[in-house]
């Protein structure tokens, strides 16, 4: 599901029109981005959580040339699936 499909689904399942649904979804996403920029943890019960992980600078290797390069420290967002969602996927998706 992408953002447009989410907006459409919200409009179909609620009394909101497409324009209002788009505004709601965009507002939620913007607030989640801002929370991560502010280094806050986001937890959606039954779904999962988002947080920032930190990586120190290190010496890496360019795989094409074999040359050593300095990789700067960085922060990356991560998602950890919630227990309920993990169990539901494994229950319904096990083959």
N, C-alpha and C positions, 0 to 999 in steps of 0.2 A: 504494500500500500504506500503510495506517495502522498505528498501534501495535498494535491488537488483531489485525490480520491478521499482523503480524510475529510476535507471541507465538504465534499458532496455527500458523504455518509452522515456527517453532522446535520446538514440541512435536511436530509431525508428522514432522519430519526427525531428531529425536533421541530419546534414551531418557527425556527429561524429561516430566513431566506438565505440564498447563496452568499450575498454580500456580507451579511451579519456573521454567517458561519466562517467566512474567510477572515473577518476581523478577529473573531474569537480564537481561531487556530493560530493566526499570526501573533496575537498578543501572548498566548501561552508560550509559543516558541521563543519569542523575544525575551520574555521573563526568564525562561530556562537558560538562554544564552547569557543573560546578564548575571544570573546566579553563578554560573560557571566562571565567568570573567571575574566575579567577586570572590572566587574560590570557595563558594558554598556548595554543600552536598545537596543533591536533589533526590528525594525518595518518593516514589509512587507506589504505595502499598499494593501488593498483589501483582505488580508489574516488574519493578526493579529500581535501581538507583544509578545515578550518574555522579561521578566525582573526577577530580583532577589528579593525575599522577605526575610526579616529578622525576626527571632523569638528569643525572649529573653529566657534565661535559666528559668526553672520552676521545681517545684516538681510534679512528675507524680506518677502514681500507676501502678504496675505490675498487669495486670488483672488476671493472673493465681494464684498469691500468695497473692495479696492484699497489698504487701509491698510497701512503699513509696520509690521512686527512684529520683535521681537528673537527670534531662534531660538537657544536655548542650545546649547552644545557637547554632542556626544553620541558614544557608542560603539555600533557595530552589528556583529553577527556576520555573517560572510560565508562562503560555501562556494565553493570552487574545484574544479571537476571534475578528476579525475586523467586523465592521458594515456590509459591503458588503457581506461577507461570511455568516454571521449570517442570513441576510435577504434572501439570495439565498437558504440556507439550509431550512429555515422555509417556504419559498414559494414553493419549490419543494418537500420537505419532509413531509409537513403537511398531517396528515391522518384524 
